[in-house]
Amino acid sequence: MHSTPPSESDGDSTIKATDETTPLLAVAAEGPSAEPIDEPIHKTNFQDNENEKPLPVDQIFLLCFARFVEPIAFFSIFPYINEMIHKTGNIPEADVGFYSGLIVSNVLSP
């Protein structure tokens, strides 16, 4: 026979049968669990704040420009990969395509 430990949520020591439909956690009491706050909530308006710094438009523009130019610069090296492999790698001309594909696949894969 399988017996279950006494339920501590009820406060008594009776043994209750459990099955797959028995909740694993004790049921929470009905109603709100926190006390209401008596302090008023102060809402701030961004227009009322005179100490705000202006938006750094120049920095944002430079970041956008860099994000635009980086893919162009990255993909502009692909036409020259074959020549680079042939001259610097001392690889036969028949194998240049294999090694350039190997470099491109490693560069583009995450």
C-alpha positions in Angstrom: 0.0 0.0 0.0 1.2 3.5 -0.8 0.5 6.2 1.8 0.8 9.9 1.3 2.1 12.4 3.8 -0.4 14.5 5.8 -1.6 17.6 4.1 -0.2 20.7 5.8 -2.3 23.2 3.9 -5.5 22.1 5.7 -3.9 22.2 9.2 -5.1 18.7 10.1 -3.2 15.5 10.0 -5.6 13.4 7.9 -4.2 11.3 5.1 -5.8 12.1 1.7 -5.5 10.0 -1.4 -3.6 11.5 -4.3 -3.7 10.7 -8.0 -2.7 12.4 -11.3 -5.4 15.1 -10.9 -4.2 16.2 -7.5 -2.5 19.7 -7.7 1.1 19.7 -6.7 1.0 23.2 -5.1 -1.4 24.4 -2.4 -4.4 26.3 -3.7 -4.0 30.1 -3.0 -6.6 32.0 -1.0 -9.2 33.9 -3.0 -8.9 37.6 -3.4 -5.9 40.0 -3.5 -2.7 39.0 -1.8 -1.3 42.5 -1.3 -2.4 45.4 0.7 -3.4 48.6 -1.3 -0.9 51.4 -1.3 -2.3 54.7 0.2 0.4 56.8 -1.4 -0.6 58.7 -4.6 1.3 57.7 -7.7 3.1 60.6 -9.3 3.1 60.5 -13.0 5.9 62.5 -14.7 5.6 64.1 -18.1 8.7 64.1 -20.3 7.9 67.6 -21.5 8.0 68.9 -17.9 11.6 67.7 -17.5 13.9 70.7 -18.5 17.1 68.8 -17.8 16.6 66.3 -20.7 19.5 65.9 -23.1 18.9 66.3 -26.8 18.9 63.2 -29.0 22.5 62.6 -30.3 21.6 62.8 -34.0 25.2 62.8 -35.2 26.1 59.6 -33.4 22.9 57.9 -34.5 23.6 58.9 -38.1 27.1 57.5 -38.0 25.9 54.2 -36.5 23.3 53.9 -39.3 25.9 54.7 -41.9 28.2 52.1 -40.5 25.4 49.5 -40.5 24.7 50.4 -44.2 28.3 50.3 -45.4 29.5 47.2 -43.5 27.7 44.7 -45.7 28.8 46.4 -48.8 32.4 46.3 -47.7 32.0 42.7 -46.6 30.6 41.4 -49.9 33.0 43.5 -52.0 35.9 41.1 -51.2 34.3 38.0 -52.8 35.4 38.8 -56.4 39.0 38.9 -55.2 39.1 35.7 -53.0 40.1 33.5 -55.9 43.1 35.6 -56.9 44.2 35.9 -53.2 44.0 32.1 -52.7 45.9 31.4 -56.0 48.7 33.9 -55.2 49.2 33.5 -51.5 48.2 29.9 -50.9 50.5 28.2 -53.5 47.5 26.2 -54.5 47.0 24.7 -58.0 44.5 26.5 -60.2 42.2 23.5 -60.3 41.8 23.6 -56.5 41.2 27.4 -56.1 37.4 27.0 -56.4 37.3 24.5 -53.6 39.2 26.6 -51.2 37.4 29.9 -52.1 34.1 28.1 -51.5 35.5 26.8 -48.2 36.4 30.3 -47.1 33.1 31.8 -48.2 31.1 29.1 -46.5 33.0 29.6 -43.2 32.6 33.4 -43.4 28.8 33.3 -44.1 27.8 30.6 -41.7 27.1 31.6 -38.1 
